[in-house]
Amino acid sequence: MKPIGVVSTTALFLLLGFYIPAQAGQDQQEKPQKQEQPAKPEKQQQTKPATQPKQEQQPKPEHHTQQQPQAKPQPQQHTEQQTKSQPQQQQKPQQHQQQQQAQSDKQQQQRSQQQAKGQQDQQQKQQPQQQQHAQADKQQHIDQQQVNSSKQQHQQQQQAQSDKQQHSQQQVKEQQDQQRQHQQQNQSAQQQQRTEQQPHVQQVAMQSQQEQRRQEGEQQGDWQQHRAHNWQSEHRDWQQRGGYNGYRIPDDRYNGYFGSGHSFRIYSYPVVIVGGYPRFQYGGYWFSLVDPWPEYWSNDWYDNDDVYVDYSGDGYYLYNRRYPRDRIAVSVYLN
């Protein structure tokens, strides 16, 4: 808007500059016309004789001498016409120049208006872009704040977890220390009890050893009673006995304790005599020998030989690793 005001003021001063000299020229031209107005009757008198010679040119040659003095006023008339035409000729370039200047000013004003309008349009076009940039910057700032907030929350959570772990570790350590102290106290008490009860323990141990020897002697006698004289003719498998009808061990339990991969020695497990047959406990079940054991096995095979229980198609059998071709039919009981 400021350039438009400057251009308008300049155009106004130019118009005033051309208008004042033109007005002064008109005033000067009007003054000679006012002074020469009394000479108009002479012009009328001179114009009238000018028409008359056309009618009397041939019949009256005498008048020729009279026309000469009347023709003298013509230079004065010519000067008057020149004086009249000079201001008009002077006014025409000035008017033409004023018109050109006015057109130039108008064009300049139009250009200024167009430039101002172009600037306004450009500003209007730039406003949405600026708004978009501002919104984008604002959104980016919001996103950055959210990222920073999430990072801070994650760090706080990690710190809380770390503190919790440290607290739990400290609690575990305290519990372990307490357990150690308790164990030490128990060990001290047990040591004191051992010191006090050592004579009694020795006496009990001697009694238990004697009892164990007695039981072993009885078991050996029971095992010897079930020794075969001719095992090939005396033993029978489950198919010959009509099939196995006893308790069946579940697969998960069987896979964990039974089969050729799980051997044991019978002497380390409880042994009882039920119905005249030896019965031992292993893997949470009781196994009773149905067949006699071969006569060529060693006398203490149940103490020194590795054995295992396996299910072979028609029932459960006891195998001895020292005699892999032999098998003794056994029946399974829960109690």
Phi and psi in degrees as GROMACS dihedral restraints (atoms count N, CA, C in turn):
[ dihedral_restraints ]
;  ai    aj    ak    al  type     phi  dphi    fc
    3     4     5     6     1   -65.6    20    10
    4     5     6     7     1   -44.6    20    10
    6     7     8     9     1   -60.6    20    10
    7     8     9    10     1   -34.1    20    10
    9    10    11    12     1   -64.7    20    10
   10    11    12    13     1   -41.5    20    10
   12    13    14    15     1   -64.2    20    10
   13    14    15    16     1   -40.0    20    10
   15    16    17    18     1   -65.1    20    10
   16    17    18    19     1   -42.9    20    10
   18    19    20    21     1   -65.2    20    10
   19    20    21    22     1   -41.1    20    10
   21    22    23    24     1   -63.3    20    10
   22    23    24    25     1   -42.6    20    10
   24    25    26    27     1   -64.4    20    10
   25    26    27    28     1   -40.3    20    10
   27    28    29    30     1   -64.5    20    10
   28    29    30    31     1   -42.6    20    10
   30    31    32    33     1   -63.1    20    10
   31    32    33    34     1   -38.7    20    10
   33    34    35    36     1   -63.9    20    10
   34    35    36    37     1   -42.3    20    10
   36    37    38    39     1   -65.7    20    10
   37    38    39    40     1   -38.5    20    10
   39    40    41    42     1   -63.5    20    10
   40    41    42    43     1   -43.1    20    10
   42    43    44    45     1   -61.6    20    10
   43    44    45    46     1   -43.8    20    10
   45    46    47    48     1   -63.7    20    10
   46    47    48    49     1   -36.1    20    10
   48    49    50    51     1   -67.0    20    10
   49    50    51    52     1   -35.5    20    10
   51    52    53    54     1   -80.1    20    10
   52    53    54    55     1   -30.6    20    10
   54    55    56    57     1   -73.1    20    10
   55    56    57    58     1   -39.8    20    10
   57    58    59    60     1   -65.7    20    10
   58    59    60    61     1   -46.6    20    10
   60    61    62    63     1   -64.8    20    10
   61    62    63    64     1   -35.8    20    10
   63    64    65    66     1   -64.7    20    10
   64    65    66    67     1   -39.4    20    10
   66    67    68    69     1   -66.0    20    10
   67    68    69    70     1   -38.8    20    10
   69    70    71    72     1   -65.8    20    10
   70    71    72    73     1   -37.3    20    10
   72    73    74    75     1   -65.6    20    10
   73    74    75    76     1   -37.0    20    10
   75    76    77    78     1   -66.0    20    10
   76    77    78    79     1   -41.3    20    10
   78    79    80    81     1   -62.5    20    10
   79    80    81    82     1   -39.0    20    10
   81    82    83    84     1   -69.6    20    10
   82    83    84    85     1   -33.2    20    10
   84    85    86    87     1   -73.4    20    10
   85    86    87    88     1   -33.0    20    10
   87    88    89    90     1   -70.2    20    10
   88    89    90    91     1   -27.4    20    10
   90    91    92    93     1   -66.2    20    10
   91    92    93    94     1   -47.0    20    10
   93    94    95    96     1   -63.0    20    10
   94    95    96    97     1   -32.7    20    10
   96    97    98    99     1   -65.5    20    10
   97    98    99   100     1   -39.3    20    10
   99   100   101   102     1   -66.8    20    10
  100   101   102   103     1   -34.9    20    10
  102   103   104   105     1   -73.8    20    10
  103   104   105   106     1   -28.4    20    10
  105   106   107   108     1   -94.7    20    10
  106   107   108   109     1     4.4    20    10
  108   109   110   111     1   -63.6    20    10
  109   110   111   112     1   -34.0    20    10
  111   112   113   114     1   -64.3    20    10
  112   113   114   115     1   -18.5    20    10
  114   115   116   117     1   -81.2    20    10
  115   116   117   118     1    -3.7    20    10
  117   118   119   120     1   -61.3    20    10
  118   119   120   121     1   -36.9    20    10
  120   121   122   123     1   -61.8    20    10
  121   122   123   124     1   -37.2    20    10
  123   124   125   126     1   -62.7    20    10
  124   125   126   127     1   -38.7    20    10
  126   127   128   129     1   -61.2    20    10
  127   128   129   130     1   -39.0    20    10
  129   130   131   132     1   -68.3    20    10
  130   131   132   133     1   -39.1    20    10
  132   133   134   135     1   -67.5    20    10
  133   134   135   136     1   -35.2    20    10
  135   136   137   138     1   -74.3    20    10
  136   137   138   139     1   -32.3    20    10
  138   139   140   141     1   -72.1    20    10
  139   140   141   142     1   -31.8    20    10
  141   142   143   144     1   -66.1    20    10
  142   143   144   145     1   -49.7    20    10
  144   145   146   147     1   -61.4    20    10
  145   146   147   148     1   -24.3    20    10
  147   148   149   150     1   -67.4    20    10
  148   149   150   151     1   -27.3    20    10
  150   151   152   153     1   -82.1    20    10
  151   152   153   154     1   -27.8    20    10
  153   154   155   156     1   -70.0    20    10
  154   155   156   157     1   -41.4    20    10
  156   157   158   159     1   -59.2    20    10
  157   158   159   160     1   -23.3    20    10
  159   160   161   162     1   -66.3    20    10
  160   161   162   163     1   -30.9    20    10
  162   163   164   165     1   -85.4    20    10
  163   164   165   166     1   -32.6    20    10
  165   166   167   168     1  -111.2    20    10
  166   167   168   169     1    24.8    20    10
  168   169   170   171     1   -70.5    20    10
  169   170   171   172     1   -41.5    20    10
  171   172   173   174     1   -90.9    20    10
  172   173   174   175     1   -45.2    20    10
  174   175   176   177     1   -75.3    20    10
  175   176   177   178     1   -27.8    20    10
  177   178   179   180     1  -122.5    20    10
  178   179   180   181     1    86.8    20    10
  180   181   182   183     1   -74.8    20    10
  181   182   183   184     1    -9.9    20    10
  183   184   185   186     1   -73.6    20    10
  184   185   186   187     1   -27.0    20    10
  186   187   188   189     1   -72.4    20    10
  187   188   189   190     1    -6.0    20    10
  189   190   191   192     1   -60.2    20    10
  190   191   192   193     1   -34.9    20    10
  192   193   194   195     1   -72.6    20    10
  193   194   195   196     1   -28.6    20    10
  195   196   197   198     1   -78.7    20    10
  196   197   198   199     1   -25.6    20    10
  198   199   200   201     1   -75.4    20    10
  199   200   201   202     1   -23.6    20    10
  201   202   203   204     1   -65.0    20    10
  202   203   204   205     1   -44.3    20    10
  204   205   206   207     1   -67.6    20    10
  205   206   207   208     1   -26.9    20    10
  207   208   209   210     1   -75.9    20    10
  208   209   210   211     1   -22.6    20    10
  210   211   212   213     1   -78.7    20    10
  211   212   213   214     1    -7.1    20    10
  213   214   215   216     1   -68.3    20    10
  214   215   216   217     1   -36.4    20    10
  216   217   218   219     1   -64.4    20    10
  217   218   219   220     1    -7.7    20    10
  219   220   221   222     1   -62.3    20    10
  220   221   222   223     1   -41.4    20    10
  222   223   224   225     1   -57.6    20    10
  223   224   225   226     1   -36.9    20    10
  225   226   227   228     1   -65.2    20    10
  226   227   228   229     1   -41.3    20    10
  228   229   230   231     1   -63.4    20    10
  229   230   231   232     1   -38.5    20    10
  231   232   233   234     1   -65.3    20    10
  232   233   234   235     1   -39.0    20    10
  234   235   236   237     1   -67.0    20    10
  235   236   237   238     1   -36.4    20    10
  237   238   239   240     1   -65.0    20    10
  238   239   240   241     1   -41.9    20    10
  240   241   242   243     1   -65.7    20    10
  241   242   243   244     1   -37.0    20    10
  243   244   245   246     1   -64.3    20    10
  244   245   246   247     1   -42.2    20    10
  246   247   248   249     1   -65.1    20    10
  247   248   249   250     1   -31.7    20    10
  249   250   251   252     1   -74.5    20    10
  250   251   252   253     1   -38.4    20    10
  252   253   254   255     1   -77.7    20    10
  253   254   255   256     1   -24.9    20    10
  255   256   257   258     1   -63.0    20    10
  256   257   258   259     1   -47.7    20    10
  258   259   260   261     1   -61.3    20    10
  259   260   261   262     1   -37.0    20    10
  261   262   263   264     1   -65.2    20    10
  262   263   264   265     1   -40.8    20    10
  264   265   266   267     1   -67.6    20    10
  265   266   267   268     1   -34.3    20    10
  267   268   269   270     1   -69.7    20    10
  268   269   270   271     1   -35.8    20    10
  270   271   272   273     1   -69.1    20    10
  271   272   273   274     1   -35.0    20    10
  273   274   275   276     1   -62.4    20    10
  274   275   276   277     1   -48.8    20    10
  276   277   278   279     1   -62.2    20    10
  277   278   279   280     1   -36.8    20    10
  279   280   281   282     1   -65.9    20    10
  280   281   282   283     1   -43.4    20    10
  282   283   284   285     1   -64.3    20    10
  283   284   285   286     1   -42.6    20    10
  285   286   287   288     1   -62.1    20    10
  286   287   288   289     1   -41.1    20    10
  288   289   290   291     1   -66.8    20    10
  289   290   291   292     1   -39.8    20    10
  291   292   293   294     1   -63.4    20    10
  292   293   294   295     1   -40.7    20    10
  294   295   296   297     1   -63.9    20    10
  295   296   297   298     1   -44.0    20    10
  297   298   299   300     1   -61.6    20    10
  298   299   300   301     1   -42.3    20    10
  300   301   302   303     1   -64.0    20    10
  301   302   303   304     1   -39.8    20    10
  303   304   305   306     1   -64.9    20    10
  304   305   306   307     1   -42.1    20    10
  306   307   308   309     1   -63.8    20    10
  307   308   309   310     1   -41.1    20    10
  309   310   311   312     1   -62.8    20    10
  310   311   312   313     1   -43.2    20    10
  312   313   314   315     1   -62.7    20    10
  313   314   315   316     1   -41.9    20    10
  315   316   317   318     1   -63.2    20    10
  316   317   318   319     1   -44.4    20    10
  318   319   320   321     1   -63.3    20    10
  319   320   321   322     1   -40.9    20    10
  321   322   323   324     1   -62.3    20    10
  322   323   324   325     1   -41.5    20    10
  324   325   326   327     1   -64.2    20    10
  325   326   327   328     1   -41.5    20    10
  327   328   329   330     1   -62.6    20    10
  328   329   330   331     1   -42.9    20    10
  330   331   332   333     1   -61.9    20    10
  331   332   333   334     1   -41.0    20    10
  333   334   335   336     1   -62.7    20    10
  334   335   336   337     1   -42.4    20    10
  336   337   338   339     1   -63.7    20    10
  337   338   339   340     1   -42.1    20    10
  339   340   341   342     1   -63.4    20    10
  340   341   342   343     1   -41.7    20    10
  342   343   344   345     1   -62.0    20    10
  343   344   345   346     1   -43.7    20    10
  345   346   347   348     1   -62.6    20    10
  346   347   348   349     1   -41.9    20    10
  348   349   350   351     1   -64.4    20    10
  349   350   351   352     1   -41.6    20    10
  351   352   353   354     1   -61.1    20    10
  352   353   354   355     1   -40.8    20    10
  354   355   356   357     1   -64.5    20    10
  355   356   357   358     1   -40.6    20    10
  357   358   359   360     1   -62.6    20    10
  358   359   360   361     1   -44.8    20    10
  360   361   362   363     1   -61.6    20    10
  361   362   363   364     1   -42.0    20    10
  363   364   365   366     1   -64.0    20    10
  364   365   366   367     1   -40.1    20    10
  366   367   368   369     1   -63.7    20    10
  367   368   369   370     1   -40.7    20    10
  369   370   371   372     1   -64.5    20    10
  370   371   372   373     1   -37.5    20    10
  372   373   374   375     1   -68.1    20    10
  373   374   375   376     1   -36.6    20    10
  375   376   377   378     1   -73.3    20    10
  376   377   378   379     1   -26.2    20    10
  378   379   380   381     1   -59.9    20    10
  379   380   381   382     1   -49.0    20    10
  381   382   383   384     1   -60.4    20    10
  382   383   384   385     1   -39.0    20    10
  384   385   386   387     1   -63.5    20    10
  385   386   387   388     1   -42.3    20    10
  387   388   389   390     1   -63.3    20    10
  388   389   390   391     1   -40.4    20    10
  390   391   392   393     1   -63.1    20    10
  391   392   393   394     1   -42.1    20    10
  393   394   395   396     1   -62.3    20    10
  394   395   396   397     1   -43.4    20    10
  396   397   398   399     1   -62.2    20    10
  397   398   399   400     1   -41.0    20    10
  399   400   401   402     1   -63.9    20    10
  400   401   402   403     1   -43.8    20    10
  402   403   404   405     1   -63.1    20    10
  403   404   405   406     1   -41.3    20    10
  405   406   407   408     1   -62.9    20    10
  406   407   408   409     1   -43.0    20    10
  408   409   410   411     1   -63.2    20    10
  409   410   411   412     1   -40.3    20    10
  411   412   413   414     1   -64.0    20    10
  412   413   414   415     1   -45.1    20    10
  414   415   416   417     1   -63.0    20    10
  415   416   417   418     1   -40.5    20    10
  417   418   419   420     1   -63.3    20    10
  418   419   420   421     1   -39.4    20    10
  420   421   422   423     1   -64.5    20    10
  421   422   423   424     1   -41.3    20    10
  423   424   425   426     1   -63.9    20    10
  424   425   426   427     1   -45.2    20    10
  426   427   428   429     1   -61.1    20    10
  427   428   429   430     1   -42.2    20    10
  429   430   431   432     1   -63.3    20    10
  430   431   432   433     1   -39.4    20    10
  432   433   434   435     1   -63.0    20    10
  433   434   435   436     1   -41.7    20    10
  435   436   437   438     1   -63.6    20    10
  436   437   438   439     1   -42.6    20    10
  438   439   440   441     1   -62.1    20    10
  439   440   441   442     1   -44.3    20    10
  441   442   443   444     1   -63.3    20    10
  442   443   444   445     1   -39.5    20    10
  444   445   446   447     1   -64.8    20    10
  445   446   447   448     1   -43.5    20    10
  447   448   449   450     1   -64.4    20    10
  448   449   450   451     1   -41.1    20    10
  450   451   452   453     1   -60.9    20    10
  451   452   453   454     1   -43.4    20    10
  453   454   455   456     1   -63.9    20    10
  454   455   456   457     1   -41.9    20    10
  456   457   458   459     1   -62.8    20    10
  457   458   459   460     1   -42.4    20    10
  459   460   461   462     1   -62.6    20    10
  460   461   462   463     1   -42.4    20    10
  462   463   464   465     1   -63.6    20    10
  463   464   465   466     1   -40.4    20    10
  465   466   467   468     1   -64.2    20    10
  466   467   468   469     1   -41.7    20    10
  468   469   470   471     1   -62.6    20    10
  469   470   471   472     1   -44.4    20    10
  471   472   473   474     1   -61.0    20    10
  472   473   474   475     1   -41.5    20    10
  474   475   476   477     1   -63.7    20    10
  475   476   477   478     1   -40.8    20    10
  477   478   479   480     1   -64.7    20    10
  478   479   480   481     1   -42.6    20    10
  480   481   482   483     1   -63.0    20    10
  481   482   483   484     1   -41.9    20    10
  483   484   485   486     1   -62.1    20    10
  484   485   486   487     1   -43.4    20    10
  486   487   488   489     1   -62.8    20    10
  487   488   489   490     1   -40.5    20    10
  489   490   491   492     1   -64.4    20    10
  490   491   492   493     1   -43.3    20    10
  492   493   494   495     1   -63.0    20    10
  493   494   495   496     1   -43.2    20    10
  495   496   497   498     1   -61.1    20    10
  496   497   498   499     1   -41.0    20    10
  498   499   500   501     1   -64.9    20    10
  499   500   501   502     1   -44.1    20    10
  501   502   503   504     1   -64.9    20    10
  502   503   504   505     1   -41.2    20    10
  504   505   506   507     1   -61.7    20    10
  505   506   507   508     1   -39.4    20    10
  507   508   509   510     1   -65.3    20    10
  508   509   510   511     1   -39.9    20    10
  510   511   512   513     1   -64.0    20    10
  511   512   513   514     1   -43.0    20    10
  513   514   515   516     1   -62.0    20    10
  514   515   516   517     1   -41.5    20    10
  516   517   518   519     1   -62.9    20    10
  517   518   519   520     1   -42.4    20    10
  519   520   521   522     1   -62.8    20    10
  520   521   522   523     1   -42.2    20    10
  522   523   524   525     1   -63.0    20    10
  523   524   525   526     1   -42.4    20    10
  525   526   527   528     1   -61.9    20    10
  526   527   528   529     1   -40.9    20    10
  528   529   530   531     1   -62.5    20    10
  529   530   531   532     1   -42.2    20    10
  531   532   533   534     1   -63.0    20    10
  532   533   534   535     1   -41.8    20    10
  534   535   536   537     1   -63.1    20    10
  535   536   537   538     1   -40.4    20    10
  537   538   539   540     1   -61.8    20    10
  538   539   540   541     1   -45.5    20    10
  540   541   542   543     1   -61.1    20    10
  541   542   543   544     1   -42.5    20    10
  543   544   545   546     1   -64.5    20    10
  544   545   546   547     1   -41.6    20    10
  546   547   548   549     1   -63.7    20    10
  547   548   549   550     1   -41.5    20    10
  549   550   551   552     1   -62.0    20    10
  550   551   552   553     1   -42.0    20    10
  552   553   554   555     1   -62.8    20    10
  553   554   555   556     1   -42.9    20    10
  555   556   557   558     1   -64.6    20    10
  556   557   558   559     1   -42.2    20    10
  558   559   560   561     1   -61.9    20    10
  559   560   561   562     1   -40.9    20    10
  561   562   563   564     1   -63.0    20    10
  562   563   564   565     1   -43.6    20    10
  564   565   566   567     1   -65.2    20    10
  565   566   567   568     1   -42.4    20    10
  567   568   569   570     1   -64.7    20    10
  568   569   570   571     1   -39.4    20    10
  570   571   572   573     1   -62.7    20    10
  571   572   573   574     1   -40.0    20    10
  573   574   575   576     1   -65.8    20    10
  574   575   576   577     1   -41.4    20    10
  576   577   578   579     1   -64.7    20    10
  577   578   579   580     1   -39.6    20    10
  579   580   581   582     1   -61.9    20    10
  580   581   582   583     1   -42.0    20    10
  582   583   584   585     1   -62.5    20    10
  583   584   585   586     1   -40.6    20    10
  585   586   587   588     1   -74.2    20    10
  586   587   588   589     1   -35.6    20    10
  588   589   590   591     1   -99.0    20    10
  589   590   591   592     1     5.0    20    10
  591   592   593   594     1   -56.5    20    10
  592   593   594   595     1   -45.9    20    10
  594   595   596   597     1   -60.6    20    10
  595   596   597   598     1   -41.9    20    10
  597   598   599   600     1   -66.8    20    10
  598   599   600   601     1   -38.3    20    10
  600   601   602   603     1   -65.2    20    10
  601   602   603   604     1   -43.2    20    10
  603   604   605   606     1   -59.9    20    10
  604   605   606   607     1   -41.5    20    10
  606   607   608   609     1   -64.8    20    10
  607   608   609   610     1   -42.8    20    10
  609   610   611   612     1   -65.1    20    10
  610   611   612   613     1   -40.1    20    10
  612   613   614   615     1   -62.5    20    10
  613   614   615   616     1   -41.1    20    10
  615   616   617   618     1   -63.6    20    10
  616   617   618   619     1   -40.2    20    10
  618   619   620   621     1   -66.2    20    10
  619   620   621   622     1   -41.1    20    10
  621   622   623   624     1   -66.7    20    10
  622   623   624   625     1   -37.4    20    10
  624   625   626   627     1   -64.3    20    10
  625   626   627   628     1   -42.2    20    10
  627   628   629   630     1   -63.7    20    10
  628   629   630   631     1   -40.4    20    10
  630   631   632   633     1   -66.3    20    10
  631   632   633   634     1   -38.4    20    10
  633   634   635   636     1   -65.5    20    10
  634   635   636   637     1   -41.6    20    10
  636   637   638   639     1   -62.9    20    10
  637   638   639   640     1   -39.0    20    10
  639   640   641   642     1   -64.5    20    10
  640   641   642   643     1   -44.1    20    10
  642   643   644   645     1   -66.1    20    10
  643   644   645   646     1   -40.0    20    10
  645   646   647   648     1   -63.3    20    10
  646   647   648   649     1   -39.0    20    10
  648   649   650   651     1   -64.0    20    10
  649   650   651   652     1   -41.1    20    10
  651   652   653   654     1   -65.1    20    10
  652   653   654   655     1   -44.4    20    10
  654   655   656   657     1   -63.3    20    10
  655   656   657   658     1   -40.5    20    10
  657   658   659   660     1   -62.1    20    10
  658   659   660   661     1   -37.8    20    10
  660   661   662   663     1   -65.5    20    10
  661   662   663   664     1   -40.7    20    10
  663   664   665   666     1   -65.1    20    10
  664   665   666   667     1   -42.5    20    10
  666   667   668   669     1   -64.7    20    10
  667   668   669   670     1   -39.8    20    10
  669   670   671   672     1   -66.4    20    10
  670   671   672   673     1   -29.8    20    10
  672   673   674   675     1   -65.0    20    10
  673   674   675   676     1   -26.4    20    10
  675   676   677   678     1  -101.0    20    10
  676   677   678   679     1    22.8    20    10
  678   679   680   681     1   -86.0    20    10
  679   680   681   682     1   134.4    20    10
  681   682   683   684     1   -79.1    20    10
  682   683   684   685     1   151.5    20    10
  684   685   686   687     1   -89.8    20    10
  685   686   687   688     1   -36.1    20    10
  687   688   689   690     1  -144.4    20    10
  688   689   690   691     1    90.4    20    10
  690   691   692   693     1   -63.8    20    10
  691   692   693   694     1   -34.5    20    10
  693   694   695   696     1   -60.9    20    10
  694   695   696   697     1   -32.4    20    10
  696   697   698   699     1   -96.3    20    10
  697   698   699   700     1   -20.4    20    10
  699   700   701   702     1   -91.4    20    10
  700   701   702   703     1   -30.5    20    10
  702   703   704   705     1   -84.3    20    10
  703   704   705   706     1   154.4    20    10
  705   706   707   708     1  -139.3    20    10
  706   707   708   709     1   138.9    20    10
  708   709   710   711     1   -84.9    20    10
  709   710   711   712     1   178.4    20    10
  711   712   713   714     1   -69.9    20    10
  712   713   714   715     1   -29.5    20    10
  714   715   716   717     1   -66.1    20    10
  715   716   717   718     1   -39.2    20    10
  717   718   719   720     1   -70.0    20    10
  718   719   720   721     1   -26.0    20    10
  720   721   722   723     1   -85.5    20    10
  721   722   723   724     1     1.0    20    10
  723   724   725   726     1    96.3    20    10
  724   725   726   727     1    11.2    20    10
  726   727   728   729     1    99.3    20    10
  727   728   729   730     1   155.7    20    10
  729   730   731   732     1   -85.7    20    10
  730   731   732   733     1   129.2    20    10
  732   733   734   735     1  -123.8    20    10
  733   734   735   736     1    13.8    20    10
  735   736   737   738     1   -88.0    20    10
  736   737   738   739     1  -163.2    20    10
  738   739   740   741     1   -71.6    20    10
  739   740   741   742     1   140.6    20    10
  741   742   743   744     1  -108.3    20    10
  742   743   744   745     1   130.3    20    10
  744   745   746   747     1   -76.3    20    10
  745   746   747   748     1   133.2    20    10
  747   748   749   750     1   -59.2    20    10
  748   749   750   751     1   152.9    20    10
  750   751   752   753     1   -62.6    20    10
  751   752   753   754     1   -43.8    20    10
  753   754   755   756     1   -63.5    20    10
  754   755   756   757     1   -38.0    20    10
  756   757   758   759     1   -71.6    20    10
  757   758   759   760     1   -40.0    20    10
  759   760   761   762     1   -62.6    20    10
  760   761   762   763     1   -44.3    20    10
  762   763   764   765     1   -65.7    20    10
  763   764   765   766     1   -23.4    20    10
  765   766   767   768     1   -88.2    20    10
  766   767   768   769     1   -22.5    20    10
  768   769   770   771     1  -130.6    20    10
  769   770   771   772     1   -13.5    20    10
  771   772   773   774     1  -125.5    20    10
  772   773   774   775     1   169.1    20    10
  774   775   776   777     1   103.8    20    10
  775   776   777   778     1   174.7    20    10
  777   778   779   780     1   -66.5    20    10
  778   779   780   781     1   -18.8    20    10
  780   781   782   783     1   -84.7    20    10
  781   782   783   784     1    -1.0    20    10
  783   784   785   786     1  -129.8    20    10
  784   785   786   787     1    87.2    20    10
  786   787   788   789     1   -98.7    20    10
  787   788   789   790     1   161.2    20    10
  789   790   791   792     1  -159.0    20    10
  790   791   792   793     1   174.1    20    10
  792   793   794   795     1  -117.8    20    10
  793   794   795   796     1   135.0    20    10
  795   796   797   798     1   -68.9    20    10
  796   797   798   799     1   -29.8    20    10
  798   799   800   801     1   -63.2    20    10
  799   800   801   802     1   -25.7    20    10
  801   802   803   804     1   -82.8    20    10
  802   803   804   805     1     4.9    20    10
  804   805   806   807     1  -126.2    20    10
  805   806   807   808     1   158.4    20    10
  807   808   809   810     1   -61.8    20    10
  808   809   810   811     1   141.0    20    10
  810   811   812   813     1  -131.7    20    10
  811   812   813   814     1   132.5    20    10
  813   814   815   816     1  -134.6    20    10
  814   815   816   817     1   163.7    20    10
  816   817   818   819     1  -111.2    20    10
  817   818   819   820     1   118.0    20    10
  819   820   821   822     1  -124.0    20    10
  820   821   822   823     1   117.7    20    10
  822   823   824   825     1    65.6    20    10
  823   824   825   826     1    25.8    20    10
  825   826   827   828     1    84.1    20    10
  826   827   828   829     1     3.6    20    10
  828   829   830   831     1  -116.9    20    10
  829   830   831   832     1   138.7    20    10
  831   832   833   834     1   -66.3    20    10
  832   833   834   835     1   140.3    20    10
  834   835   836   837     1  -135.9    20    10
  835   836   837   838     1   125.9    20    10
  837   838   839   840     1  -120.7    20    10
  838   839   840   841     1   157.3    20    10
  840   841   842   843     1  -107.7    20    10
  841   842   843   844     1   134.3    20    10
  843   844   845   846     1  -159.1    20    10
  844   845   846   847     1   137.9    20    10
  846   847   848   849     1    62.8    20    10
  847   848   849   850     1    24.5    20    10
  849   850   851   852     1    87.7    20    10
  850   851   852   853     1     5.2    20    10
  852   853   854   855     1  -131.4    20    10
  853   854   855   856     1   160.3    20    10
  855   856   857   858     1  -104.1    20    10
  856   857   858   859     1   136.9    20    10
  858   859   860   861     1  -121.9    20    10
  859   860   861   862     1   124.6    20    10
  861   862   863   864     1  -109.3    20    10
  862   863   864   865     1   129.4    20    10
  864   865   866   867     1   -76.0    20    10
  865   866   867   868     1   123.5    20    10
  867   868   869   870     1   -94.6    20    10
  868   869   870   871     1   -36.6    20    10
  870   871   872   873     1   -91.7    20    10
  871   872   873   874     1   154.7    20    10
  873   874   875   876     1   -74.1    20    10
  874   875   876   877     1   157.0    20    10
  876   877   878   879     1   -90.3    20    10
  877   878   879   880     1   149.7    20    10
  879   880   881   882     1   -59.4    20    10
  880   881   882   883     1   146.3    20    10
  882   883   884   885     1   -70.9    20    10
  883   884   885   886     1   -21.1    20    10
  885   886   887   888     1   -89.1    20    10
  886   887   888   889     1    -0.5    20    10
  888   889   890   891     1   -73.2    20    10
  889   890   891   892     1   157.7    20    10
  891   892   893   894     1   -65.6    20    10
  892   893   894   895     1   157.1    20    10
  894   895   896   897     1   -64.8    20    10
  895   896   897   898     1   -31.4    20    10
  897   898   899   900     1  -111.1    20    10
  898   899   900   901     1    34.2    20    10
  900   901   902   903     1   -59.4    20    10
  901   902   903   904     1   -34.8    20    10
  903   904   905   906     1   -70.1    20    10
  904   905   906   907     1   -12.3    20    10
  906   907   908   909     1  -101.3    20    10
  907   908   909   910     1   -33.3    20    10
  909   910   911   912     1  -115.0    20    10
  910   911   912   913     1   -17.0    20    10
  912   913   914   915     1   -93.6    20    10
  913   914   915   916     1   145.0    20    10
  915   916   917   918     1   -85.1    20    10
  916   917   918   919     1   127.1    20    10
  918   919   920   921     1  -126.1    20    10
  919   920   921   922     1   164.5    20    10
  921   922   923   924     1  -152.1    20    10
  922   923   924   925     1   157.9    20    10
  924   925   926   927     1  -106.5    20    10
  925   926   927   928     1   132.1    20    10
  927   928   929   930     1  -139.8    20    10
  928   929   930   931     1   149.8    20    10
  930   931   932   933     1   -98.5    20    10
  931   932   933   934     1   117.8    20    10
  933   934   935   936     1  -117.1    20    10
  934   935   936   937     1    76.0    20    10
  936   937   938   939     1    76.3    20    10
  937   938   939   940     1   -57.2    20    10
  939   940   941   942     1  -115.8    20    10
  940   941   942   943     1     0.9    20    10
  942   943   944   945     1   167.0    20    10
  943   944   945   946     1  -175.1    20    10
  945   946   947   948     1   -94.4    20    10
  946   947   948   949     1   142.0    20    10
  948   949   950   951     1  -137.5    20    10
  949   950   951   952     1   151.8    20    10
  951   952   953   954     1  -101.5    20    10
  952   953   954   955     1   127.2    20    10
  954   955   956   957     1  -113.1    20    10
  955   956   957   958     1   143.8    20    10
  957   958   959   960     1  -110.8    20    10
  958   959   960   961     1   125.0    20    10
  960   961   962   963     1   -65.2    20    10
  961   962   963   964     1   -26.0    20    10
  963   964   965   966     1   -74.5    20    10
  964   965   966   967     1   -21.7    20    10
  966   967   968   969     1  -132.5    20    10
  967   968   969   970     1    73.1    20    10
  969   970   971   972     1   -66.8    20    10
  970   971   972   973     1   -19.0    20    10
  972   973   974   975     1   -81.7    20    10
  973   974   975   976     1   -15.3    20    10
  975   976   977   978     1   -95.8    20    10
  976   977   978   979     1   148.9    20    10
  978   979   980   981     1  -148.0    20    10
  979   980   981   982     1   141.4    20    10
  981   982   983   984     1  -113.4    20    10
  982   983   984   985     1   127.6    20    10
  984   985   986   987     1   -69.7    20    10
  985   986   987   988     1   133.3    20    10
  987   988   989   990     1  -129.9    20    10
  988   989   990   991     1   154.0    20    10
  990   991   992   993     1  -115.2    20    10
  991   992   993   994     1   144.6    20    10
  993   994   995   996     1  -102.8    20    10
  994   995   996   997     1   138.7    20    10
  996   997   998   999     1  -134.7    20    10
  997   998   999  1000     1   148.1    20    10
  999  1000  1001  1002     1   -78.6    20    10
 1000  1001  1002  1003     1   -36.8    20    10
